[in-house]
Amino acid sequence: MSAGSVLVVCGKAEMASSIQTMLVKEGFYPVSCAQSANEARRNFFSTGFDLVIISTPLPDEQGTDLVFDAHEKTSAGIVVIARPEQLLDMQCSLEKINALILPKPINRLTLLQTARFALSVRNSMTQLINERDSLKKRMDERKILEQAKWLLVEKLNMSEPQAFRLIQKRAMDLRLSQALVAEEIIKKYE
């Protein structure tokens, strides 16, 4: 089973190849390489990555803008490899987007641990976002159901349990969700 798909962005082909080989040996697949920020941006649109590793600086830019683009355009975990003198500046600007930053020269074990941690954080965030979206959807459906129920109470002089039962029954009879039936009731009585 693959540890995840990776995009390695590095201006030095030999370093990119070395990172790619190491990641493939450790179970990451597929591992793609880009040698410039522009090439990486094109890859964001064509492939969904679980992890993006960016070694700065890049031939066409410093790399910070690419990190922000990776954060906006993908749900990937992000690891940045930077020169020691750039760490403090990068850390201040990138900590808001949860990018992990490593100093050059990189250690194989540290890079692997950081890559796995970034994937773990990404997976946790994805799960939390999915749960949040599911809860929001259920809350929105509940609001619509309550609104329809109270419209029936007001317009048809029903009791609350009668209104709710009417919505349930229509949903079963029409083989629709209660939320869809509630939306129809709201359209009809508002």
N, C-alpha and C positions, 0 to 999 in steps of 0.2 A: 504494500500500500504506500502511495506517495505521501511524503511529508508535506508537499505543497508545490505549487508552481511558482517560479521565481524569475524576476527580471533583474539582471545585474547590469548597472549602468556605470561604465568606467571608460575613461579616455585612453587607457593603456591596455591594448589588446592582450598582452601576456598576463597581466594581473587579472583581467576579466576571465580569461581562459582558465587560470589557476583556481579562481573562486568557483567557476562553473564546474570544473572537474571535482573539486572537493564536495560541493553541494550534491552533485549527482551520486557520488560514492556514499553519501550520508542519507540517501533516500529521497531527496528533493527531485521532483520531475514534473513537467519539463523545466529546464533552466535555460532561459534565453539571455542573450547579451545585446547591449546597445552601447555604441561608443560615443554618443553625444546626447545632449538633452532633447534635441529635436527628434532624433531617432526613437528615443524613449517615449516621447509624447505620442508618436505615431503608434507605438506598441500598446499604449494605454487603450486606444480605441479598438484595436483588432483582437486583443487577448485580455482575459481577466486574470490577474495575478493575485496570488495569496500573499506574496512578499516581494518588495522592491528593495534592492540594495544599491545605494548610490555612493560611489567613491568620488569625492570632490577634490579639487575643482575639475570641471569638465572642459573639453576644448571650446565649446561655444557659450559657456556661462559658468558662473561660480557653482551653481547647483542648488542653492536655497530655493529659488523660484520653482525648480523642478520638483523639489520635495513638496512644496505647497500644491503644485498641480497634481502630483501623485495622490496626495491626501484628498483633493477635491474630486478627482476623476476615477478613483479606484477605492475599493474597500481594503486594500492590501495593508499589511504591516509594513513599516518603513524603517530601514536601518541605513544610517548615514555614516560613512567613513570619512573623517576629515583630518587635516593637519592639526597638530597640537595647538598652534597659535590661533587657529580658527574656532576651536571648540567652544570657548566661552561665548563669542558672538552668536554662533550657530545655536548653541544650547538655549540661549535666551529667546531667540526667535522661533525655534522649532518645538520647544517644550509644550506649547499650546496645542499642537496637533499630535502629540504622543509619538513623535519620531524618536527612535533610539539612536544615540550618537556614540561612535567609537573613534578613538584616536589612532592615527597612523603611527608606526607600522602596526598592522593588525596581526593578532595571534589567531591561529586556526581554531583552537578550542573556544576562544572568546567569541569569535565570529559565529561559530555553530551554536553556542549557547544563546547568544543574542538573537540569532535568526529563529531559533525554536521559541524563545520567549516572545518575540514579536508576533509569531504565528499564534501562539497561545492567547496573547492579548487580543489579536484580531478576531479569533474565534469567539472569545468571550464577549467582545463588543458586538459582533454580529448576532450572537444569541440574545443579548440584551435588547438590541434594536428590534429583533423579530418579536420578542416578548412584549416590548413596549407597543409596537404596531398592532399586535393582536389585542392587547388590552384596550388600546385606543379605539379600535374598530368595534369591540364589544360595548364599550361605553357609549360610542356614537349610536349604535343600534339600540341600546337601552334608552337613550334620550329620545330617539324617534318613537320608540314604542310607548314611552310615557306620554309624550306629546299627543300621539294619536288616541291613547286611552282617555286622556283628559278632554280631548275634543269630543269624543263620543259621550262622555259623562255630561259635558256642557250642552252639546247640540241635541242629543237624543234622550236626555234625562235618564241615562243608565246609571247603575251603581258601578263602582270601580271594578269589582269582580266580574260583573256582566260584560263590561267593555273589554276587559282583558280576555275573557272567554270568547267573545265575538272575534277578536283578532286571531286568537289561537285557532278557532274553528275555520275561519276563512283561509288561513294559511294552510291548514291541513286539506281543506276541500280543493283549493287551487294548486296545491303542491308548490307553494312558494314559501319563502322565509317570512317570519313574522315582521321583520324589518321592511320588506317590500310591501306587505299588506298595510303596514302602518304608514308608509310613505303615500300610498294610494288614498288612505283615509285622510291624511293631512291635506293632500291636493284637493280632495273633494270638499272638505269642510272649511278650508281657509280662504 
